[in-house]
Amino acid sequence: MNYSQPFLVHQLEDIGRNWSIYDVKDQFKHFIYKTADAEFERGNAERDAIRTEKEINKRRKTMREKFIAAIGGLPSSDTPLNSKITGVIQDDGFRIEKIIFESRPNVFVTANMYIPDGIVKPRGAVQFLSGHFEQAKHADEYQVVCRTLVKAGLVVFAQDPVGQGERHSYYESSLKFNTFRWGTGEHDYAGVQCLPAGQSIARYFVHDSMRGIDYLCTRPEVDKSKIGVTGNSGGGTQTSLMMVCDERIAAAAPATYLMSANGWMHTGGAQDLEQVWPGMTAAGFEHEDILLIMSPRPVLVLAVTYDFFPIEATRQTVARARNFWDICGRSTNLELFEDVSDHHYTRAMAAKSAEFFALHLLGKKVKVDNSKVSPIPAAQLYATKTGQVRGELKNARFVYDENKANIEQILKIMKNEPEKARKARALEWLKAAVFNKRKPCPQNLRICYSGHANDLCFNNVFWWSQEGIINQALVFRDYRFADRKLPLTIAVWTDGTNQLRSHMNWLRNTCAAGRAVMVLNVTGVGAMEPRKINSCPTHEWYGTICRLAHDLMWLGDSIPAFRAYDVIRALDAAQELPDINVNDIELYGHGRQSVYALIAAALDPRIKALREEDPLSGYADLACARHYDDYDINSIIFHGILKYCDLPDIRKWLGKKYQ
């Protein structure tokens, strides 16, 4: 080996992240986009091939079933609603009832029901689902929409979603504030905890909405065959969820959401976890399918020209989906309305929505002028006394509580399964998840730089892990063993070669003991850390790693599975390294990202031992913690793993290999 000038540790870190034979900064994004684009094209081809109503019905059934399975199934709807009216406001031509019902036992949903005066027989109603305003149903903008609809003669039922309005999950009455941020914050915070159990927080959103329809069906003012749904932004997501999951919806007006998953992916923007549907891109699903499932019932797609959701994607999706209404002979039942605005449910959209629902649910044409419609103080609309369910209603449950109970039930069932059978089932699942249709290729390993840093000699090495993905490492040995054949320890820790300084004592001690050490940069780490694809910090919520993790999830994949495969391929690369004893390879993992090494050790018999320091204790512990460290959390979340095993199981199964 040819070792050149000595280097300081910070210079080693620079070498580890700045080698330049290939530009690898965008490889993770390009890999995901290329894979996803192929699935989107396949889905388009399948929809383009539809020619008959029978084929529409077949795809509707298939996509609905796959979607419900993807979000983890729906909770039971056979529990009593235990609804109560906590107050009434009489307004000009209508009254507003303040309502609380239970979507599931002790899960309290707060709502306002707008009821026109003088109802003598059941009539059409609209469920209004709130977007990401903290005030939810009683936000000024949404009050205007509800008041516009009720002025058109419609019954309107506006309910608070998880984490907003009167349903802040992390509100503490003793503190008078939340211990975690409302709305999108807690949607993601609690949503992450649903994923290891193979579920999505979306299941709770859609089920709350479906139980809202159940409540409407109990009311004598409502014709249960004439119920529509609308909402914008996050409420547009919920409206879309209802279009997919609830066959009772007679008409729908999703606002400022419906576009295309493909179009949104290429913007680089992230979404909240109720808007991330695991495996559905791999199923060929697109927003166009939301419309297909609803066809040929009346749908009004509401959009704004200056939205951060790409308007061109909305236009294209509606244009493509029109074919399904044409096939059914109901072409006029699909409309697109655009207002010149940024991301809002504007007054013009509210007026158009009122006219649409009046036509299809009341059977009459109306002309709406809502220029003088104005909201009332939000506190007047509270269904609770204090404005927050938590701390006021006894034994109130939220997503965290439901998910924790669900995981405890899963673990109880697994505990009763024979250990041998469960281990075989778990390892089979892990293998399928990690190898996951990946395309191995010749590694073409290269040493692109050599040198020494004080007592350590090093090689800078890279190879192909799979088609389109390069991995890289710095391989160290003590200078006293420069030309000897040494056993190898592959080190896996957060930030890879970017964090040599914090691990230098361990590195020197291991090399001094006569082992070579490969400090591995798996995909997206060290030299492979991607360029930012949006304005958020790379490892924070909505940043680049979060976005790519969600894109992988749409593909039925995950970062832990992807990177565990990288670790296994590093074993292959080690076979080509000079002066390495390939019959003695160990893994060392540090921090939460040691989970990649743990999974690889469970699957590859070439690994003789695994040592971990400060690892993630287990996914059940993470999912059942009221509060947890959410920094870079998307890089370690393994969707569905708890249905098969947890990390303590894997450590036990490794036996003497785990040290």
N, C-alpha and C positions, 0 to 999 in steps of 0.2 A: 504494500500500500504506500501511496505517496502522500505524506502529511506535510502540509505547508505551514504557513505562519501561525502563531498562536492566536487564539481569539478569546475575548471576554464573554461572559455569559450573555450579556445583552446582544452581543454580535451574533452569538449562536442563535438566539431567538430570531434575529433579523434574517439569518440564513434560512431558518426553518419556515419563515413565512414569505420570503421574497425571491425564492428561486424562480427562474423565468423561462424555462424551456417551453412550457405550455402556459397559456393563460387559463388558469383553472378557477378564477373567481366566480364565474357565472355557470360553471358546469352543473351544479346541483339544480339551479333554476332551469337551465336548458334541458336537462334530463327529465325533470318533472313535466315541463311544458310539452316536450315532444311526446312523452308517454300519454299525457292527458289529451293532447290534440288528436292523437290517433283514436282514442276512445270517443271523443266528441264527434269525429268524422264517422265512426262506426254508428253511433247513435243517430246522426243525421241521415245516414243511408237507410237505417231501419225505418225511421219515420217517413222518409221520402218514398219508401216502397209501399206505404199504406194506401190502399185503393178503395176499401169498403168499410162500412160501418161495423161489420163484424170484426175486422182487423183493428179498428179503433178500440172496440170493446175488449179485445184480447190484450192489447198493449196497456190499456187502462188498468185492467185487473193485475197484470204482471207488475207494472210499475208501482201501483199502490201497495201491493204485497211486499215488494222489495224495499220500498221506502219505509214502511212501518217496521219491517225487520231491521233496517239500517239504523233506525233511531232507538232500537231496543224493545220494540213492541209498545203497546199502549196499556196503561194501567186499567184496572177494572172500572166499569161505569155502573156497577150494580149496588153502589152504596148510596144511602139517602143523602139528598142535597141539604136537608135541614136549613132551608132558606128562611130568612126573616127580613122584614122591612123595618129599618131602624129610623126612618124619618121620611117626610114628604115636603116638597117645595111646590107651591102652586105658582105657575108663571102664566104668561100671556098666551092662552090657548092650549096649554099643556101643563102637565105636572111632572115633577122629577121625583122618583122614588129612590131612596138610598137602601141598597140591598147587600146582604152578605149571604153567601151560600158556601157549602163545602163540596169542593170538587172531588176530594178524597177525604177520608176521616181526619178531621182536625186541620185540613188544608183549607183555609178560609180565603175566598175570593170576594173582593169588594167591587161593587158595581153601582152604576146609576142607570135607571130605566126612565126614558122619556116617553110619556104616553099622551097622545093627543086627547083633548077633551071631546066628549060626546060619542065615544065608541059604542056602537050598539051590537056589533057582531065581530068575530075574529078578523084580523087584517094582517097585511104583510109587515114584517119586522126586519130590522137590520142590526146585526151584531157589529159593534165598533170595537176594533182591537188597536190598542195604543202603540205608537212608536216610542222611540227612546227619549221621551221627555221624563224628567224626574217625577213630575206631577201626574203623568199618565192621563187617565180619563178626565181629570179636572184641569188639565193644561188649557190655557186660553184658546190656542189654535184648535184643539180637539173639541172643546165646548162649542165653538162656532160650527164645526162639521155636524155635531150631533143636533144642534139647534136648527141647522139648515134642513136636515133630514126630517126632524119631527114637524117642522113647519110645512113640509110637503105632504104630511099626513101619515108618516110612517112611525111605527113604534121603534124606538132605538134603545139598544142595550149596550152600554159602554162599560167594559170591565178592565180592571188593572191586571197587568201581567206580573209575572215573577220579578221581584226586585224594583218595582216602581209603584208610584202612587202610594197606596196605603199598605203595600206588601214588601217593604224593605226587609230582606232576610237577615241582615246583620245590624239592624237597629237595636240599640240597647236603651231601654227606658230609663235606667239609672244614670246613664251618661247623656241622654237626650241627643244622641247622634249615632251614626253607623260606625262599626269597627272595620268595615270595608266599603268601598265606594259603591253607590247605588247603580242600578241599571246594568249597563254593559259590563261594568266591573264585576258585579256579582254573577252575571250570566256566565262569564268566563271562569270566575273563581270557583263557583259551585259546579259549573259545566265540566271543568277538567276532572273533577272527582267522579263524575258519572262514567267517564270513558274507560277506565280499566275494567269495569264491569260489562263493557260492550254496549253501553247505553249512551244516549245523547240527551242533554237537557231539553232538546226540542220536544221530547215525548211529554214532558210536563207542560210545556207551553200549549201544545195542541190539545192535550187532554183537558186542561182548564177551559179552553175555548169550546170544546165539545160538550163539556158539562154546562157551559153557559147556554148552549143550544138546548140541552136537556131542560134547563130552567125555563127558557122561553116557551118550550112546549107545554109547560104546566100552566101557563098564564091564559086566562079566558080571552084576553084581548088579542091573542096572537093566533094566526092561521099557521099551523105547524108545517104546512106544505109550501109556505111562502116566506121563507127566511133567507135573507141574504147576509153577506159579510163584507166588511171593508176595513181598511186601515192603511197607514202609510209607514214607510221605513221599516222599523221592526214590526210594526203592525201590518205592513205589506207582507213581511215574511210570515207572520201568523195567519194572515188571510190566505196566503199560498199553501200553508200547511193544512188549513181547513179545506181548501179546494181539492187537495190530494187525499185527505184522510176521511172526510165526513161527507157521505153521499146525500145527506139531507139538505145541503146547501142548494138553494134554488137559483141564486144569482150572486155574482161576486164582482167586487171592484177593488183589486189590489192596486195600491198607489205607491209610487216612488220606490219600487223594489224590483218588480219583475223585469228581467233583462235577459242575460244568458250567463251561465257559470263560466263558459269559455271566455266571453268578453270580459267578465270581471277578473278572471285569473290573469289576463294579460295587462290589467291596470296595475297589478302589484299591490293593490289594496287588500287589507285583511277584513274579516268579518267576525261577528260574535259567534259563540259556539252553538247557539240555537240555529244559526244559519249555515253550519257545517254538517253535512250529512254523509257519514262514513260509507265508503264503498260505492256511492251512487254515480260517480263519474265512470268507475269501472263497469257499472251496469248500463252505461250508455245513456244515462239520464241527463236531461237538460231542462231549463225553465220552460222550454217548449212543451215538455211533457206535463207540466203543471196545467197548461192550457188544454192539452189533449185530454187529460183526465176530466177536466170540467166540461168539455164539449159534449153536446151542442147547446148546453145551458147558457144563459146570457152572461157575458163577461165584459166588463168595461175596464180596460187597462188605463190607469191614470199615470201620467208621467210629467216631469218638468224638464224643460230643454237644457237647463244649466245644472243638472244633477251631477253628483260625483259618480253615481251609477251611469254607465255609458248609454246615452240616449240612442246611439246607433244600434246597440245590442237590443234594446227594447223594441225599436222599430223593426229590426230584422226578425226577432222572435215572433212578434204579432203577425208580420207578413207571412212567415212560414206556416204558422199555426192556422191561418185562415183556411187552409186546405181542409182541415178536419170539419169545420162548420159547413164548408161547401159540399163535402161528401154527404153530410147529413141533411142537406137542403135547408140549412138555417143560417145562411151567410150573414144576415143582419144582426145576429145575436153576439157577434164579436166586434167590439169597438176599441179604438185607441183615441184617447183625448190627451193633448199636451197643453200645458200652460207655460208661459215664459216666466220662469222663476228658478231659484235654487231649491234645495231639498226641503220642501214643505207640502202639507196638504192645504193648498191654497183655497181661497174663497171660490174662485172659478171652478176648481175641481170639486169642491163641496156641492156647488150648485148643479154641476153636471151629474154628479153622483146621485143627488136627490131626484133629478129628472129621470135618470136611468132606473133607479129602484122603484120609483112611483109607477113607471110604465110596466115593469116586469113583475112587481109584487102587489101593486094596487090596481093595475089594469087601467091606469089613467095617465093622460099627458098633462104635465104641469110645467109652468114657467116660473123659475125661482129667482127671486132677487134677495140676496142675503147681505146686501151692502150695509144694512143697519142692524144686523144680528150682532149681539155683543155678549161676552161671557159674564158670569157673576163671580164673586170672590171664591177661590178654590175651597176654602175651609167650609163653606156652606154645603158642599157636595160630599163631605166625608161621611162614609157609612159607619165608621168607628167614631168613638168619642174624641180620641186624641189625634186621629189622623194616621195611626199605625197599628196594624194587627198585632205585631210582636210586642209582647209585654202587656197587652190589654186583654186578648182573648186567651182563655186558659188552654194550655196544652197545644197551642198553635204550632203547626209543623210547616217546614219549608223544604226546599229541594235538598239541602244538606241532610236534614233528618230522614227524609224518605230514601235518599241514596244510601245513607249509612245503614238503615234497616235492611235495605235490599242486599247490600254487600254482606251483612251479617248472615242473612238467609242463604246466600250463595256459599259462604264458607261453611255453614252448618251442613249443607247438602254434600259438599266436597269431603268434609270430614268423615261422613258416613260411607264414602266410596272406598272400596278396597285399595290400599296404597299402591299395589303393583299395577292395577288397572288404571288408576288415576295418573301414575307416573308415565305409563305408556301413552295414554291419551294426551297428556300435556306435552310430552316431548314430540309427539307427532304434530301437534298444533304448532309448537314453536318452530319446528323445522319448516313447516309449510309457510309460516309467517316470515321467517328469515330468508328463505330461498325464493319464495314468491315470484316465480316466473322470471327471475333475474337471468341475464344472459352473460355467462362467464366468457372470458376471452383470453387470448395469450397475454400474459402480464408484461412482457417486454421490460423487465426490471432494468433500471439504470442507476448507477452511482454517478451523480452529477457534480459532486464536490466532496473533497476530503480535507481534513485539517486536524488541529489539536487545540485544546483549551486546557492549559496547565497540565493536569495529570490525565486528562481524557483525550483519547483519539476519537474521531467521529467520521462517519460517512453520511452524506445527504443522499437519500435513496427515494426513487419513486417508481410506481408501477400502475398498471391498469387493474382496478378492482372488478369492474364489469364494463360492458359497453357504454362508453360515454363518461365514465367516472374514473378519475385518477386519485390514488391515495399516495401519501408521502410520509417519510419518517426520517429522523436522525438516529443513527445507530452508533452507540458509544461503547468503548471498552477502555479499561485502564491501560496506560502506555506500557506497563510492564508485561501485558499480555497481547501486545500489538499484533504479533504474527501467530498466535496460538488459536487452535480450534476451541471455541468456547460455547457453553450452553447459553441459551438466549431467554431473556425476560422481555416480553412485550408489555409496555406500559400504556395504560389508557386512563386519561384524566381530562378534566375540563380544560379546554383551550389548548391541549396538546403542547406543541413546541413553543407556544406563546407563554407558557408558564414554567419554563425550565428553572428559573431562579427559585421559585417557591418549592421545587422538588429536588434541588441540587444536592442536598445532604443525602437523601435517599439514593439518588442516582450515583453519587460517588461511592457510597458504601456498598451498593450492589455491584458496581464494577470492580471495586477493590476486592470483593469476595470471589472474583474470578468468573463473573458472568458478563456477557454482552447485554446491552439494553437497547431495545428499539422503542423510542418515544414516538408513538403512532399518532398521525393526524388522520382521523377518519373523515368522511365526507362532511364538509361544512365547518371544519375545525382547522386552526392554524393557517397553513398556506392556502387551504381550501375554504377559509371563511368567506362567504359570498359578499359581493358588493351589495350595498343597501338597495333594495328595490322600492322602498318608500321612505317617508321622512322620519319614521319611528326608530328608536334605538334598536340595533340589530337583534339583541337577545330579550328585549322587553315585549310585553303584549303588543300585538299588531305589527311588530317589527319583522324583519326578513325571515328569521328562523321560525317565528310563529306562523308566518304566512306559508312558508314552504312545508312546515309540519302539517298544516291544515290541508294543503294541496295533496300531500301524500295520503292523508286520511281519506279524502274524497276518492283516491285511487285504491282504497283498501289496504294501505301500507302505513308504515310509521317510521319515525326517525330511529327509535331503538332497534327495530328489525333491520333497517337499512344499514345502520352502523355495526350491528352485530355481524352482519355479512362481511363488512369491511374487515373486522377483526379476523374472521375465518380466512379471508383472502390474504391477510398479512401473514398467516401461517404458510400459505402457498409461496408468498414472496420470499419468506425466510429460507426456503429450500434453495434459492439461487444466491443467497448472500455468501460472500467468501468467509471461510474460517468459522463457520457456525455448526455446532453439533445439533442437527435437526431432530435428533432423538431425545433431546432434553429442552423442550420449550415450555416455559411457564408464562402465566399472565399476572400482571399486577394492575389492580384498579384502585383509583382514588376518587372519592367524592361520588356524587349521584350518577355521574356518567360512567362509573364502573359497571353499571347495569349492562352495558354492551359486552364487556368482557365476561360477565357472569353468564349471559345467555350463550355466548360463543363457547364457553367452557362446557356447558350442558350438551352441546351438539357435536363437538369435535373431539374425538378420542386422542388426537395428537397432543392436546394440551395436558401436560403432566401435573400441573398444579395451578391454583388460583389463590392469590392473596388480595384482600380488599382492606382499605382503610377508609373510615368515615363514609360508608356507602349508604345508599337509600335502603332503609330497613325493609320496606315492603310496600307494595301498592295499596294493600288494605289499610295500612297505617296512614298513608298519604290521603287516601280517599275518605277516611273516617276522622281526620283531624278537623276540628272546627276552624283553626287557622293554620296556615302553612306558608313556607317560603315559595312564592310563585315566580321567582326570577328564573328565566330560561326554562320554565317548567315544560314547555312543549317539546323540548329536546329529549325528554325522558318518558313521556306518557306513551304507554303501550296499550292501544285500544283492544279490549276484550280479554286481556291476559287472566283476569281474576275468575273467568269462567272455567279455567283449566288449572291454574296454579298461582302461587305467589313466590316472591323472591326467597323467603325462608325455605320453601319447598325445594327450590332448585339447589340452594346451598346444602340442604340435607342430602339430596340425591347425589351430589358430587362426592359425598363421603370423604375419604382421606385426601382426595384431590383439593378439597377446600381447606386452606390453611390460614 
